[in-house]
Amino acid sequence: MVIRRHIYLQKKVNENRFEITIPSEMSSLQAELLYQFQSMKFHEQKLYKHFEENNKYIRIFFGGCYLRENNRLISIYPQIKLYKNGIVLISFRKMLPDIHLTSEEFIEDEVNIVTKSFNEILLPPGIIFANELESRKSSKYRIFNRKSQYKTIARILVTIKMATQPIHETDFSFNVIPMTTDQANEELNLDLIKDMFLVYIRYFANFSSLKPLNKRRNEKYNLYTYFRGVPSIYLIDFTNQPDSK
């Protein structure tokens, strides 16, 4: 069920500014995501105006993902931008701490995060769930034995529920499932997380409630070659600078 709310967006006389009115009945997390969505939309239209105006899309926000590097826990916030023309963009936003960083610290700790491997990653349960379902797909399943598929899914859900734990941030809490280097057969890095999100998209794009684990020879939707993730840095908040900068 989709609940529609009236969102009021007003552009200022200066086109580089806008204000948004948040409905009072929204939760704090809904209000935050709405603000982030509208803020990103505003800046993307300025950066890629022609492309954004001619290509409809939906943007999907997820709970936080966390990367553990020794005693340091790094928070990233994934979102999927799915265009009508079939382009899929997966972004992992990282908010910089409100502290002074030297240029060396900024490059090493923030920009180079895409090159690092981690001791542990913690992901939203839905991502783990979709990847587990995709791995259980088999051509041996047929429509007449879908009850056995439902039983398999029920067992997976129990395992997912038992492994889920909360992560508490300053303003919000998110449920996650930890993955350690002992559990994975490959390095724990952003590339792995990206691949798991792509599996999530592929599984639910081809989902069938009658045959949820049936592996078909030709799926309706496929994901083709994509680029390796690289960092993009958007400076959208300036101190003591005019809005036109």
N, C-alpha and C positions, 0 to 999 in steps of 0.2 A: 504494500500500500504506500502510495506517495502522498505526503501531506504538503500541500502548497501553502506558502506564506507570502505575504506582500512585502517585497523588499524595495526600499526606496534608495535609489542612487542618484545623487545630484552632482553634476559637474560644476565646478566653480568657474568664475569668469576666466581665471587662468586655467587653461586646459591641462596643466600639469598637476592639478589637484582635484580631489573628489572627496565627498563625504557620503557615508552610508548609514542608514538608520536600521538598527537591529531590532526585530520584533521582541517584545518583552517576554513572550512565552518560551523563547528558545533557551535551551540549556547553555551553560558557559562553553562547553566544547563545541556545540553547534554554532554558537555565535563566533567563536574563534575561527572555525573552519570557513564560515561564510566570509568573515573579514579577510582571511588569507586568500580565499578564492577570488574575491573581488579585487583585492590588491594586485594579485598576480595577473588577472585578466586586464586590469588597467594598464600595467606596465608592458605586458605582452602586446597589447594593441598599439602601443607607442613604438615598440621595437620591430614588430612584424605585422604592421597594420594590414597590408594587402592580403597576406596569407590568412590571418585570423578572420578577416571579414568575409572571406570566400570559402571557408572550411568550417562546417559545424562540428562540434565536439562535445563530449562529456568529460568531466574531471572527477576522479574517484580518489577520496582520501582514505588512508589506512591509519591504524594505530601505530605507535612508534616502534621502530626496530632499534636494537642496541648491539653495539660491538664492544667486546671486552678485550682490551689490550693490557695485559698484566693487571695493574690495579686501577686502570683508567677505564671508565664506562662512557662510550660515545653514543649519543642519541642522534638518530636520523629519522626523518619523517617522509615515508614513501607516498607517492601519488601517481596515478595513471591518467594520462590524457589520451582518450580514444577518439580519433577523428572519423568522420563519416566515410572518408575515402580509404580507410583501412590502416592509416598510420597510427602506430602506438608509441607513445613516449612515456618512459618510466623515469621518474625523478626521485631522488633521495635528498630532501632538503636538510640542511644542517644549520642551526642557528649558532652564531658565534657568541661566546660568553662576553659579558659586559665588562671586560678587563682589557688592559693594554697588552697588545701582542707585538713583538718585534717582527720584522719582515721574515726573519729566519723561522720563528715559531709559527707564523701564519702559513708559510709554505710547507714546513715539515708536518705540522699537526693538522692542518685543515685542507690545503690543496692536494697534498700527496696521500690523502686517505684512500684514494682509488688504487694505490700501489701496495697497500699494506695487507697483511694477513693477521688474523685475530685468534685468540685462544678460545673464544666463545662468541656465538651470535645468538640473539634472542629475537624471535620473529612472531608476528601475529598468528594465532591458532588457525585462522582460515587459510593462510598460505601453506602451512604444514599439512593441513587437511587435504587441500586440493592436490598437493604433490604426492601424498600417500595414495589418494584415489587414482591418480594418473598412473602411478607405478603398479597398481593392482589391476589395471585394465588387461583384458585377455580376450582373444578371439574365441576362446572355448565357451564363453558365456553366450547364451541365447535367450530370447524373450521368455521361453517357457520356464527358465530357472531364475527369474529375477528375484524370487524370494531369497535365494542364497546370496544374491548380490546385496540385498537389503541387510541381511544378517552380517555380512562382511563389513558393510558401512557402519552398522551399529557397533561392532567391536572396535572399529577404528575410532569412532566418536568417544567411546569409553576411554581408550588410551589417550586421546587428545585431551579429554577433560582432566584426567589424572596428572598429565604432564604440565598443564597450564598453571601459571603463577602470575601474580600481579607485579607491575612495576609502578611505583608511586613517584610522580614528578611533583613539582611545586604546586601546579594548578590542576593537573589531570592524572588519571591512572589508566594504564593500559594492560591488557592481558597478553602474555607472551609465552612461548615455549622455547627453552634453551636448546642449543645444539653445540656440542663441544667437538674438539678435534678427534676425540675417540669415537664419536658417532658417525662422523662424515668420512667419506672416502676421498675427499679432495680438500684443498685449502679453503678455509673460511675467510671469504673476502666479499667485496661488493659485487664482483662478477657472479659469484654463486648466488647471492641474494637476488640479483637481477634475473638470473636464469630461473629461479624458483617463482618469481613473479610472472615470468613469461609462461611457465607451466600452468600457473593459476589461471591466466587469461585463456590459454588454449583449452584447458579442461572445461571451464564453464561456458566458453563459446560453443563447444560441441556437446554440451551436456544433454542427456536424454533421461527423463524421469523413469521411463520404462526400461531402459538399458544403461544404467549409470556406470557400469564397469565393462560394458561390451566394447571391445576394440575393433573398430571398423577399418577396412582396408584403405578407404579414402575418407578422411574427415572433411566435414563441410568447410571448416576454416583452418588454415595453416598459418604459421608464423615463419617467414622466410628470413634470409640473411639480415643481420642487424649489426650496427657498429658497436665496438667495445665502448663501455662508458668512459667518459672523460669529464673532468670538472668544469662547470660553467659558473662563473661568479657574477652575480647581479648586485651592483651597488645601488640600492634604491632609497637609502636613508642617509642624508648628508647633514653634517653639522656646520652651521654658519655659511651655507651656500645657497644662492638663489635657486628657485625651483626649476629654472630653465637649464641648469647644468646637467 
